[in-house]
Amino acid sequence: MDLSRAIGLAAAGMKAQAGRMRIISENIANADSTARTAGGEPYRRKVPTLRATFDDELAAQSVTLGRIERDRSDFRVKYEPGNPLADAKGNVLMPNVNSLIEQTDMRDAQRSYEANLNMVGAARRMISRTLEILRA
């Protein structure tokens, strides 16, 4: 595999992981939000997916950010009888976002991003070293 293709594939991975981190950040930001109106649904967690695609320009399998799906798990219920959004029992629906899971997913995405970034750096160093050898 030539080094420019390696850089292109790593860049595609970085772009996909950056999109994944953006979605995870949105989930974390909305973890404690409530519905806008009484009886409405609060924020529903988004789940980013990755999709393997064939990149014609690089002539190789690559990864892109796939569909953003909605997590269909149950909402959390919080007892707040004074809240105007509370039902007759005093319960308020809260987003189905678990901050611990989101932080774990964020760490995974960051590490994947960093691994791709390290690949770009390694390829650039190899290209630079090759040019130095050719000059000598």
Buried (B, 14 or more C-beta within 10 A) or exposed (E): EEBEBBBBBBBBBBBBBEBBBBBBEBBBEBBBEBBEEEEEEBBBBBBBEBEEEEBEEBEBEBBBBBEBEEBEEEBBEBEBEEBEBBEEEEBBBBBBBBEEEBEEBBEBBBEBBEEBBEBBEBBEEEBEEEEEEEEE
